Amino acid sequence: MIPVELMGLQVEPDTGAPIVLLRESADPHRLLPVFIGTPEAIAIAVGIEGAMASRPLTHDLLIDVLEGADTTLERVDVTALKDDTFHAELVLQGPAGTRRVSSRPSDAIALAVRLEAPMFVNEAVLDQAGLEVVEEDDADDSPRMSSAEIDETIDEFTSF
């Protein structure tokens, strides 16, 4: 598993679909774009902002349940890409030991953001769907984003 960090959210220009961007922590710093739904993007954005609703949102409720069960979120793992769908797991530590719970990546990320839990991606997933950031003069034809595209993506996230 490869450690990643949340780079932010953006909106795909052609479809308007929200995308969460994860970036490999070490070289070569591949980006993993994950298409998510609008409610999921809002849940992640609320977590990023640290905003608190007057009543608990679903992810906040789950955190309360985990804390009540003396269980912590140790990490989030994006484990697979099957039929164009990403799969993730929550790695939980509680009185009964370590448990892995299947999750949508968007829900797992929304929890990780709120709890400041580390996130990881299976190397095969990054190999399959990751975009390598390169300088504009690199002539390789593999799927990549230039530094300018990364800056533009971060700007779009900020405006989102």
N, C-alpha and C positions, 0 to 999 in steps of 0.2 A: 504494500500500500504506500502511496506517495502523498506526503502532506501537501495540502492546498490551502489557499486563503481566498476569502470572498473579495472579489474586486468590485462587485456592485451589480446593479440591475441596469438593463437597457431595454429599449423597445425595438423590435425588428422593424426596419423601415417599410418593407413591402407589405407585411401582414398586420403590423401593430401588435404582434404577440410579444409578451414580456420574456426576457431572457435573463437568467442569472449567470454571471461569469465567475468561474473558479479559476485560480491561477496556481500552477505548480510553484511551490515555495523555492525550489532550487533550480539551477540551470537544467534544461533550457527554458524554463518558465512558460511552458505550454499553457494556453488558455483552453478551458472547457466550457463552451456555451451550452446551457441547459434550458430548453424552452419550458416555460411554466405557465400556469393560468394567471389571470389578473388577480383573483382573490389571494392566491399564493404569493404573488409579487407584493401585494399590499401587506401581507403578514410578515414577509421578510423585511420590507421597508420600515414597518413599525418597529421591528426588532432592532434594525440598524440605528434608527433614531432614538431608541430607548423610550419611546412614547408609552404612556400608560393610559388605558381606557378606564372609564368609570367602573366598568364591570370586566371581569377577566375574559379575554379572547380565548379561543380554543387552545392555542399554544401555551398561553399563560396558565390556563386551567390544567393542562397536562403537567406543567412544571410544578404546580401546587400538589398534584397527585403524586408525582415522583418524590417530592420532598416529604410528603406525608407518609410515604412508604419507605422512607430512609434510603432512597435510591438516587444515584447520580448518573448524569449523562457523561460517560467517559470520552466518547468520540462519536463522530458520524463517518460512516464509510459509504462511498458510492461504489457499489460492488460490481455492477454489470450494465451492459447496454444490449438489450434484446429487442428485436423488432422495432428499432428506433425509440425505445423507451428505456430511460435510465432507471436503475434499481438501487436502493440504498438500505442501510441498516443502522439502527441506533445501537450503540454498545453501552449497555447499562450495567452499573455495579450496585448491588444491593445486598441485603442480608442473606439471600440465597446464592450469592456469587454473581458471576458475570453472565449476562444474557444478551443475545442479539435479537433485535426485533425488526422485522421488515418494515420499511417506510418508503413513502415517496420522497425523492430527494428534496423537493421544495419544503415539505414538512420538517424533514431532518435539518435542513439549513436554517429554517425559521427557529427551531429549538437551539441549534448550535450558536446562532447569533445572540439569542437571549441569555444563554448560559455560558457564553465564551468558551465553548467546547471546541477542541481541534477537529478538523475535517480532513479526510483522506480520500483518495481515488485509486481504484485498482489500476495498476500500470497498463493492463490490457485495454481498459476503457480509454485512458489517455492516448495510448497508441492508436486506437481506432477513431476517436472523435476529437482529440486535442489539436489545437492550432498552435504551431510554433511561431513565436514572434521573431522576426528577422528584420534586418536593415533593408531598405527599399532596393538597394543594388544587388541583392542576392537573387540569382537566377533560378534557383531550385523550384520545381513545379509542385511540391507537396503543399497541402493546405496550410496556409500561414496568414498571419495578420502583421502588417507593418507597424512600426512604432507610431506612425501618424494615425493609423486606424485604432490603435489602442487608446491613444490620447482622445480621439473622437468618441470612442465608446465610453470612456470615463466622463467626458463632458456631457454626453447624452444621459448617463446615469445621474449626474449631478442635477440636470434639468428635470429628470423624471421625479 
